[in-house]
Amino acid sequence: STLPHDIGLLLQRYRTGAQKLKGEEVNTQNHWSPRPQVLDAIRDCYEIKEESFASPLNYKTTLDSYRSAHDRDVILRAKFHAYSEKYRGSIYMNPEYTSTELYKALSWTISAPLEQEPLCAMAVYPRWQKEK
């Protein structure tokens, strides 16, 4: 395997409609991030070390680690996947903007402090006018 080949496979994994965990599909409209100044302020203020629900295409490179939806991304410094272990310390997360994914991410995060050390989770959630 070569780096150009791995990058080609990466682009295929994250195209709209591609399969990810448990038959779910990638929607690239959900792959965005707040402005760098906002993320830097969050990182510095809350000592964020890890980003969940990221990909090698959009993770914050100044954080120690990130979690992606594809096991193959480990060759690009990713941890696999956001639900592989309970969160600890301080994390930043930006789950996909579907009701199912937002609820699942919040439920997983809320359950973490019950099992181990305290957790600080900074999450980006949409402000919808109507339930979607």
Secondary structure, DSSP 4 states (H G I P E B T S, - for coil): --HHHHHHHHHHHTSTT-B-GGG-B--GGG-----HHHHHHHHHHHT--EEES--TTT--TTSSEEEES-GGGGGGTEEE-TTSS---EEEEE---SSHHHHHHHHHHHHHGGGTSS-EEEEE-----SS--
